Amino acid sequence: MVLSAILLAATLQTNVAAVTKIYDRDHAKKLVPMLTEVISFPTTQFDTEGHAAQKAWLAKTAGDLGFTYRDAGLISEIELPGPSNAPVLGLMVHGDVQPAEADAWSFSPFSGKADEIYVYGRGSADDKGPLVQALLAMKALADSGIGRTHTVRLLVGSDEESNNTDVAEYLKTHQPPDYTLVIDSEFPVVVGEKAWNALSLTTDAKSERPGITKPYAVSFIEAGLSASIVPDRAEVKLLWKGEGADWEPVIAAVKAAKLPADTRIATQAIGTTLRIVAYGHSSHAGVNLESGRNALVALARALDGLLPTGGANDLLAFVRTAGPDIYGTGLGITDSDKLWGRYAVNIATIKPNADDPKLSTLTINIRRTPPRTGPQLKAKMEEFVAAFNKSTGASLVPAGFYGDEPLAFDPNSKIVKRLLADYGAATGTKDPKPAISGGGTYAKRLPNSIAFGMWFHDKPYPGHDVDEKNPIADLQKGTKVLIHAVVDIATGPKMEKPF
């Protein structure tokens, strides 16, 4: 048995070296052009043309690379066939991206820009970089001529960043692969994904009630792009109620406010209107929350005591209460676990209500850890909101609490140990440890799947950031780690009970 294991390991290393050599010689140079091309498709939630153009690109690219392409509705299949009735190794990515407010970027989010160091643009890291990495790793394996025991099937989803219904629809008519690597997270392998929950609170932001009066009213309030992005911009507009608008005391008070680190406030007075805009820095609310600088929290602090009693002040008062840190202590959440760490709480957006425009909704994204369940957290948050309303006179209405549950894997399972070994061999890392992620992936939706890369955790994750960019050196390095894992699994015997 020992001799057999040694021979298998030697064969694997020989095969990996052969596939990597082909990749370096023939395909590494294709990575940047392919990635800049696919970034140019603005596949945000409501851009149907962008999604259609990208699907056409996937079909053409699959054909050019010699793969089989199948349109499975919300998911595209790109396949490198194995022997008849072979087990299927899945690779899964998403081709949709988070929204990008172009005015906040220093370059066009969908220009497909690159230089010698980075590929720039929305999706360069999350998740179009991994899409291209998967295509080229599969191509290098195909060109090697090494005998495959598995079919390798790349699944490209289309609404992971929004409705997240694509996998459920796919599974109605398709069988999942025997096991799948979801390449939309971090290395070396993710054995725990925190729950994705969101608390929404609604009120009439323009309403006023007896209390503190001001010679001006709130005419507009809005912040953030989505629940999974730390807001980098938040704005309030004030409207002077009578003649002789005097904004100087308000502007002075705003400028004197103590703001969170690395945030700023700008004001613009034009006649009877005063715009107050807070700026911060966006980041991924689950994977890189600590690098964000929350503009909504900054705006709430800057306007403390400056708004009339009413809906807008209630919303910002709740933001101030909830926002002293990123762990939820302001909401009464103090949980900390040796394995899972702490909660990650992003005070994310204030948006007009789609069904009733006079209402505005504050959404707070909560990445929850075990052992508290979703219903338990929902009850705790409803109690907290009720106590806040009672103590402040506010009338914030819980408008929804939604999300999923944590996902956990046995760190001693076959697939985790194998992926850790692949990562260690590919990177020269001795005894790599599995990861816990605040970001939720398709591994929560697709049976028998686990997140494996493609981000190296020695630097902040840029997905969801303004000016998202991905180092080319890391893209190339990650592709070689993926090659090692794909060659290992796709040329070996079927794994029995991998999880």
N, C-alpha and C positions, 0 to 999 in steps of 0.2 A: 504493500500500500504506500509506503514511504517513497519507494522508487517510482511508482506510478505518479505520485503527486509531483515529484521532482521533474519527471519527464513532461507532464502537463504544463507545469510552470515554465519550463524551458521553451516548449512549443508556443505558449502564449507570448512570451517575450519576443520570440522570433517573428511571430505574426504581427504583433504590434509594431515592431521595428520596420517591417516591410510596408505596412499600411502608412505609417508615419512618413517614411521615405517618399512614398508616392504622393502623399499630401504635400510635403514640403516642395517636391519637384514640380508638381503639376497643378496644384489647386490652391495653395496658400495665397498666391497672387490674385486669386479671384475673390477673396473674401471681402475686401474693401469695396471694389466696384459693385458687387452684388448687394452688399448691405446699403450702400448709398442709394442704389436704385430702389430697393424695397422701402427705404425710409421715405421716399418721395410720395408714397401713397398715403394720404391723410386719413387713416383708418380709425377715426374717432367714431363715437357711437352713432351719430346721425348722418355721417357722410357716406351715403350709399354708392356714390360714384367712386370714392376712394376704395371701398371694399370690393366693388366689381373689378376695378383695375388691378387690384392686388391678386384677386382670384385668377384673373387671366394670366398674370405674371407667374403665379404658382404653377398653372397648367403648362405654360410654355417652358418654364425653367425645368420642371420635372421631365418633360420630353427631351429637352436639350441634354440633360444629364443621363438619360437612358432609364428613367424610372417610370413606373406606372402611376398615373394620376387618376383619381376618382373624386368627383364632386359629390359630397355627402351632405349637401345643404349647408348648415351653419359650420360644418367642419369639412376641411379638405384632407384627403388621404394621398400621401405620396409614398410609394412602396418600392423597396428593393426585395424582390421575391426570393424565397428560399426553396428548398425541396418541397415536393407535394406533401400537403398536410403537416408542414413544419410548424412548430410553435412560433408565436409572433412576439417579437420584442418591439414594444411601442416607444416612440419618442414623441413627447407632446410639448407644443409651444402655443402661444396665442399671437395672432397677427394683428389684433386691434390694439389701440394705444389710448392712453389718457388724453384728455383735451389739453390744448396748449394755447395760451393767450399770447399771440405773436408779439404784441407791443411790449411784453415783459422780457422777451428774449433778446439777446445781443446778436442773434442770427436767426434766419427763418427756420422754424421748427421742422419743416418738411423739405428743406433744400437739398438734403443729402450731401452735406459738406464733409470733407475729410482733409487732413494734412498728414504729415509723417508720424504724428503721435496719436491722434484721436480720429474716430468717426463721430460726427456731430448730428444730433437730431432726435426728435421724439421717436422712441422705440429702439434707439441704438443699443440700449441695454435691456429694455423691457418692452417687447420681447423679440424684436426682429433680429438682434444680434444672434441669439441662440437659434433662431430659425435658419439663418444662413450657415451657422456652425454645423447644425445637424445635416443640412443638405450636403455640405462638403465632406463631412466625416463619412457619410453614407457613400458618396461618390468614390472616395479614396478606398474604402473597403471593396466596393464593386470592381474597381480597376485592378485590385491586387490579385484577383483570381483565386484567393484563398477560399476553400470550401466552407460554405455557411450551413449551419444546422438550423437556423432560424430565418424567418422572414423579418425584415426590419421595416416597420411602418411608421412614418412620420404623420402625426395628426396635427393639423393647424386649425386652432379655434378662432372664433371671430367676435365673441362678446364677453371675454373674461373680465375686462375692465368695466363692464356695465351691468347688463342683466344676468350674465352668467347662466344662460339657459342652453348653451350650445351642446354641452356634453349630455345633458338629460335628453335633448331631442335626438341626438346621435344614437344613444343607447336604446331608443325605442325600436330601431330598425337594424342596429349593428351590434355585433359582439365586441367587447373590449379586447385588446391584446392580452396575451397571457400574463405579461407584466410590462409596466411602462415606466420610463424615466421622464419625469416632468422637468424640463430644463428651463425653469423660470424662477429660480431662487438662488441659493448659495451653495458653495462647496463646504465640506466634502459630501455630505448627504444629510438631509433634514429629517430628523426622527420626531419632531414635534412642531406642529403649526398651531399657533394660538387661534382662538375663535375670533371671527370678524363680526362685531356687533355695532349697531348704530342707535343712538338715542336722538329722537327728533322732538323739538318743542316748538309750538306754534302760538303766535299772538298777532294782533293788529299792531304793527310797528308804528303806525302813525297816530294811534289813539293817545289821548291824554286823559288823566283823571285827577281829582283833587290832590294837592300835595305841593311839590315844588313847581312854581310857574316860571316861565322864561318869556322874553319878548320875541322868541322865535320858536318854530316847530320843526320837527323832523319830517322831511319830505322824501327821503330816500335812504335806504340802508342795504348794503349787499357786501358779501365777502366770500372768497374762496371759489375753487373750481369744482372739486369733488371731495367726497368723504375720505378718500385715500391719499389726498395731497395736503400737506401742511399749507395753509393759505399764505400766499405772498403778497396779497393785496386785500384791503378792506376799506370801505368808503361809507361815509355819512354825508348827506346834504342837509343843511339847515336853511329854513326860509324865514326871513324877518317878517313879523306879522303886521307891522305898521309902517309909518314914515320914519326917515332918519336912521337907517340901519347903522349900527355901531358895532363892528365885529372885532375891534382891537382887543377888548378885554377877553373875549373868547379865544382869539388867536394866541394871546399871551399865555393864557392858562394852559392851552393845548401844548404849546412849545415848552412850558415849564414842567410838564408831567414827566415822571420817571418811567421810562419805557423798558421793555425787555431788551436784553443785549442784542445788538446788531439789527435793530429795527429802527424805523424813522417815520416821522409824520410830516406831511406837506399840507399846506392850506392855500386856498384860493378864494378870495372874496370878490364877487362881481355883483355890485348893487345889493339886492335883497337876498342873494344866495351866497352861502359859504360852503365850499367843499372841503372836507377833511378826509385825507387819504393816508392810510398807514401802509408801509411797505416792509416786507420781511424777506424770507427765503424759503422757497418750496422744497419739499423732500418727500420721500415715500413714508407714509404714515405708519406702515408696519415694519419695514426693514431698516429705515434710516431716520426715525423720528427725531433722534437727538441732534441731527444736523439741521433740522428745520428751524426757522425763526418765524413765529406765528404772528402775522400781521393783524389778525382779528383780536388776539389778546392785547396787542399793542394799542389798537384803536379803543378797546374797552377801557384800558387804563388811562389813555389820554382824555377820555370824555367822562371820567368819574366825577360826578357832581355838576356836570355842565349841561345835562339834558333835562327837559321837563319830565315830571312824573308821568309815566305811560309806557306803552309797549316797547319802543326802541330802548328806553332805559332799562326795562326789565330784562330784555335779551342781553344787553351788554353787562348788566349786573350779574346775570348768571354766568356769563363768560368769565368775569373777574373772579367769581367764586370758584369756578371749575378749573381755572387756568394758572394756579401758582406753579405747577410743574407738569411733566408729561406722563406721570404715573397714575393720575386720578385721585391723589390725596385730597384735593379740593372737593371731590365728589364723595368723600368718605371711603375711598378704596385704598387699603393699605397692604393688600396681599403681596407676599413675596415668597417664591418657591425656589429651592436650591437648584432644581433642574430647569424649570420654566422661566424663572426670573420674575419680573414685575409686569403689571399691565402696561400697555402703551395707549395713551389717550390723546387724540387729536381733536381739538375744537376747530371744526373744519369749515363750515359754510353757514352763511345766512342768505337765503334765497326767497324770492316771492313764491307764494304757493301757486302751483299750476292750476288748481281747481278754483281758487278764490284769490285773485291778485291783491286784494286789500290785506291779506294775511302774509306774514313772513315766517319762515321756518329756520330754526337753528338746528344744525345737525352736528353731533359729536360722535366720532368714530372711536370705538373702544375695542382694543385687542385683548381679549380675556384669556386668563389661564385657568387650568383646573385648580381646585375641585369645584368651584362655584359653577352652577349650570346657568344656561341662558335665562330660563324662567326665574331663577333666584336673583340674577342681576337685574332683570327687568323690574321685579318687585322692589328691590333695593333702590333703583333709580326713581321709580314712581313715588316711593316714600320720601326720597330726598327732594324731589320737585315739589311735592305737596308741602313739605316743611319750609322750603324756600318761599313758596307763594304765601304761606301763612305769616312768615316773619317779615316779608317785604311788602305785602299787599299786591304782589304781582298776580297775574292770571295766565301763566304759561300753561299750555295744554299739551300733555304728551301726545304726539301725533303718530307715534310708531316706535317700536323697538324690534329690530330685526337682525338677522345674521345667521351664523351657523355655530357649530361646536368645534372644540379643538380636535386635532388629528394627531394620534400618537402611534409610533411603531416601536417594536421591541428592538433595542439597540443590539441585541445578540442574534437577531434573525439572520438567515442566510444572505438575504439580499443586501442588508446593511453592511455586514462584514465584508461581503464581496466588493461592494462599491467603495468602502473605506480602503480596502487593499488596492483597488484599481487607482484610486486617487493618490494613495501613498506612493505607488510604483511610478505613476506618471509624473509626479512633482518632486519626488525624493523626500517627501515628508514622512518622518518617523512617527508611528503610532498616532495618526490623525484621529480627532474626536468628532463625533457627529454633532450636528447643529440643531438649535431651536430657533424658529423663525416667527416673527410677528406677522409676516405676510402670508396670506392664504393662497394656495395654488390649486390647479386642477386635480392634485392628488386627493383633495376632498370630494371630488365629483366622479372621478374615473376609478372603477374598481381595480385593485392590484397595481396601484401606481405610487411612486414615491419621488420627492423632489431631489434632484441631483444637479447642482450647479445652476447657472454658469458663472456666478459671481464669486470672486476671491475675497474673503472677508477681512483682508488686511487693509482695506480702504473703504470709505463710505460708498454705499450703493447709490448710483445716480438716477435710477428709474424714478419717474414722476417729477424730477427736478426741472426747474427752468434751466435752459442751456444744457439739457441732457447730453452727455457724451460718454464714449466708451473707449478706453485705451486699446489701440491696435495690438499691442504686445499681449494684453490679457485675452483679447479675442483669439489670438493664435494659440496661446497657452491653453486656454479653455478647450479649444477644438481638439488639441492633442490629448487632454484628459478624457474627453468624450470618446475619441477614437479608441483609447485603451479600454474603456468600459464596454463599448459596442463590440469591439473585436473579442473581448473576453466572453461576453454573453452570447453573441450571435454565432460564434464558431464552436461553442461548447455544448454539452448536453443540456437538455431542458432542466430548468430548476424545479424541483418538486417542493411544494410548500415553502416558497421563497420568503414569505412574510411571517 
